[in-house]
Amino acid sequence: MDELARNFLNRYQGGFPIEEQPFAHIASELDSNADSLIDCVRRMLDEGILSRFGPLYDASSMGGSITLAALSVPTERFDEVAETVNAMPEIAHNYEREHELNMWFVIATETPELLQQAIDHIEQTVNLPVYNFPKLQTFYLGLQISLDDSGGVCTRPIPGPLKQGGMIIDEMDRNIMQATQEGLPLQKAPYTEVAAACDCDTETVMRRMRRMLDRGVIRRIGAVPNHYRLGLRGNGMSVWNVDDARLQELGARVGRLDFVSHCYERPRRLPLWPYNLFAMVHGHDRDEVSEELQEITALLGSDCRENDVLFSTR
């Protein structure tokens, strides 16, 4: 990776400016020019170094519902069920993980009623029970990848508190979201391109996107690295059965670890699932993740009765 790509990725996994000529602004900071920077971002997308570039939206902050759900799928049916689940527009992510519950996916909808309808549809279509794990509280969300001059990769927390609030979106907000949900246009004036798609002026787009960012509807705007492509191939969903009386304190402490990208309280589903603390951990390989899990184990101590880690395989 060349110096321009590395510097852009390190600095702009969030904080991409909302202004008329953002690429020119950033390029001046990086001793480059707008055309070269746009070509650089396009190349990283084409090569899979970035999974996306643009705003990341939070369904719950705009009145929608989002949950993590799981299925226990017989091996011989796995591909068939995955294809059925993935065909639904409500599905945001879907992973095969090593556990009896071997398919894990995120469902996002505009209302709680539609969320339950999506769960019911999956159960009826694939004839398997869906285990629903809604987020009860967030301890941490965000992970930044940092690349050094030799190509080494490390992780660090994204600074700043989680934004709270949310807002009711109107038709123009919805149009802007639809025009940017797959990323910002790679043009010198990307917000002008969005405005043309929404049949409004550039200032309206920028004002509304600033408001969505301030209220947490947009979590951040910037480059989203592909962890696997950059060498972080250890991806484990660690789960912990923590004493409820200590969960608030201990969940916050786990969320502050620099290798944790997501940390939530989610409900237990007894008897199959006794865990109430979920923490996504990342490392270069499974051995590194195992070392990170030992750190969490030591932190939780006797307040954790049992734990597991579900590595993603697909």
Buried (B, 14 or more C-beta within 10 A) or exposed (E): BEEBBBBBBBBBBBEBBBEBBBBBBBBEEBEBEBEEBBBBBEBBBEEEBBBBBBBEBBBBBBBBBBBBBBBBBEEEBBEEBBEBBEEBEBBEEBBBBBBEBBBBBBBBBBEEEBBBEBBEBBEEEBEBEBBBBBBEEBBBBBBBBBBEEEEEBEBEBBEEEBBEEBBEBEEBBEBBBEBBEEBBBBEBBBBBBBBBBBEBEBEBBBEBBEEBBEBBBBBBBBBBBBBEBBBBBBBBBBBBBBEEEBBEEBBEBBBEBEBBBBBBBBBBBEEEBBBBBBBBBBBBEBEBBBEBBEEBEEBBEEBBEEBBBBBBEE
